[in-house]
Amino acid sequence: MDIDYRVALVLAPIAVAAGWAVFNIGAAALRQVQNFLNKEA
């Protein structure tokens, strides 16, 4: 079974961009949750 590396070549930048977006949004969301919890206490 041969693997077609063109698929990986096309999907790799998309996966990197999606991971970077999740990382950035996750960091902002975590800060927002922490701020909310700190205001409640």
C-alpha positions, 0 to 999 in steps of 0.5 A, spaced: 500 500 500 503 506 497 501 512 501 500 518 497 504 524 500 500 529 496 494 529 501 499 530 507 502 536 503 496 539 502 493 538 509 499 539 513 499 547 513 491 547 514 492 542 520 498 547 523 493 553 522 488 550 525 492 548 531 495 555 532 488 558 532 486 553 537 492 554 541 491 562 541 483 561 542 484 556 548 489 561 551 484 567 551 479 563 553 483 560 559 484 567 561 477 569 561 475 563 565 480 565 570 478 572 570 471 570 571 473 565 577 477 570 580 472 576 580 467 571 583 471 569 589 
